[in-house]
Amino acid sequence: MGSLRLTLASASPRRRELLARLGVVPDAVVPADIDESPLKGELPRAHAMRLGREKALAVAAPGFVLAGDTVVAVGRRILPKTETEAAARACLELMSGRRHQVLTSVVLRAPDGSMRERL
């Protein structure tokens, strides 16, 4: 039953927690190693979907591969994933008092290579 295996293409503990709440435990966790930089002129929705697809394709695993990405945007500006307190502070200051979006893509790659994707 190799085709019924599920690989999570993410190192995010939050994603594993969300799956566990649904009663889903992946057979493997293999973080996708891709460049997550936005393309020139890329809008937030398209960026989130592209990263989810690229992550699903980047992980070589039998069975199903579940991938996704979360993007925070202020208007058309995609905020970086913060790795330092200073960067987090700068993003919070930019969002303060302004509307922002949190967009999450979910992509499931089937054993035959076909993909289902949602935002």
C-alpha positions as CSV (number, residue, x, y, z in Angstrom):
1,M,0.0,0.0,0.0
2,G,2.8,2.4,-0.8
3,S,0.4,4.8,-2.6
4,L,-1.5,5.4,0.6
5,R,1.5,6.9,2.3
6,L,1.4,10.6,3.3
7,T,4.5,12.8,3.4
8,L,4.2,16.3,5.0
9,A,6.5,18.7,3.1
10,S,6.9,21.0,6.0
11,A,9.0,21.4,9.2
12,S,6.2,23.5,10.8
13,P,5.1,22.1,14.2
14,R,1.9,24.0,13.7
15,R,1.1,22.1,10.5
16,R,1.7,18.8,12.3
17,E,-0.5,20.0,15.1
18,L,-3.4,20.9,12.8
19,L,-3.2,17.5,11.1
20,A,-3.2,15.8,14.4
21,R,-6.4,17.6,15.4
22,L,-7.9,16.0,12.3
23,G,-6.6,12.6,13.3
24,V,-4.0,12.6,10.5
25,V,-0.5,11.5,11.3
26,P,1.9,11.7,8.3
27,D,4.1,8.7,7.5
28,A,7.0,11.1,7.0
29,V,8.0,14.7,7.4
30,V,10.3,16.0,4.8
31,P,10.7,19.8,4.7
32,A,10.9,21.2,1.2
33,D,14.0,23.2,0.5
34,I,13.0,25.9,-2.0
35,D,13.7,29.6,-2.5
36,E,10.7,31.4,-1.0
37,S,11.6,34.8,-2.3
38,P,8.7,36.6,-4.1
39,L,9.1,37.0,-7.9
40,K,9.2,40.5,-9.3
41,G,5.6,41.8,-9.4
42,E,4.2,38.7,-7.8
43,L,1.0,39.3,-5.8
44,P,0.4,37.7,-2.4
45,R,-2.2,35.2,-3.5
46,A,-0.1,34.0,-6.5
47,H,3.0,33.8,-4.3
48,A,1.3,31.6,-1.7
49,M,0.0,29.2,-4.4
50,R,3.3,29.0,-6.2
51,L,5.2,28.2,-3.0
52,G,2.7,25.5,-2.1
53,R,3.1,23.9,-5.6
54,E,6.9,24.2,-5.6
55,K,7.1,22.6,-2.1
56,A,4.8,19.7,-3.2
57,L,7.0,19.1,-6.3
58,A,10.3,19.5,-4.4
59,V,9.8,16.5,-2.1
60,A,10.5,13.2,-3.7
61,A,8.4,10.7,-1.7
62,P,6.1,7.8,-2.6
63,G,2.4,8.2,-2.1
64,F,0.7,11.5,-1.4
65,V,2.7,14.7,-0.5
66,L,0.9,17.5,1.4
67,A,2.5,21.0,1.2
68,G,1.5,24.6,1.7
69,D,2.6,28.0,2.6
70,T,1.4,30.9,4.6
71,V,1.9,34.5,3.4
72,V,1.2,37.7,5.3
73,A,0.6,40.8,3.2
74,V,-0.2,44.4,3.7
75,G,-1.9,45.5,0.4
76,R,0.3,44.1,-2.4
77,R,3.4,43.9,-0.2
78,I,4.4,40.4,0.9
79,L,6.0,40.5,4.4
80,P,9.1,38.4,5.0
81,K,9.1,35.5,7.4
82,T,10.7,37.0,10.4
83,E,13.7,35.3,12.0
84,T,14.8,38.1,14.3
85,E,13.1,40.2,16.9
86,A,14.0,43.3,14.9
87,A,12.4,42.0,11.8
88,A,9.3,40.9,13.6
89,R,9.0,44.4,15.2
90,A,9.4,46.0,11.8
91,C,6.6,43.9,10.3
92,L,4.3,44.5,13.3
93,E,4.9,48.2,13.0
94,L,4.0,48.1,9.3
95,M,0.8,46.2,10.1
96,S,-0.2,48.4,13.0
97,G,-3.5,50.1,12.4
98,R,-3.6,48.7,8.8
99,R,-5.6,45.9,7.2
100,H,-3.6,42.9,6.4
101,Q,-4.2,39.4,4.9
102,V,-3.0,36.0,6.0
103,L,-3.1,33.7,3.0
104,T,-2.5,29.9,3.3
105,S,-2.2,27.6,0.4
106,V,-2.7,23.8,0.7
107,V,-1.5,21.5,-2.1
108,L,-1.9,17.7,-2.2
109,R,0.2,15.9,-4.8
110,A,-1.2,12.5,-5.6
111,P,0.9,9.4,-6.5
112,D,0.1,10.0,-10.2
113,G,1.6,13.5,-10.0
114,S,-1.7,15.3,-10.2
115,M,-2.2,18.1,-7.7
116,R,-5.2,19.5,-5.9
117,E,-4.7,23.0,-4.5
118,R,-6.7,25.5,-2.4
119,L,-6.1,28.9,-0.9
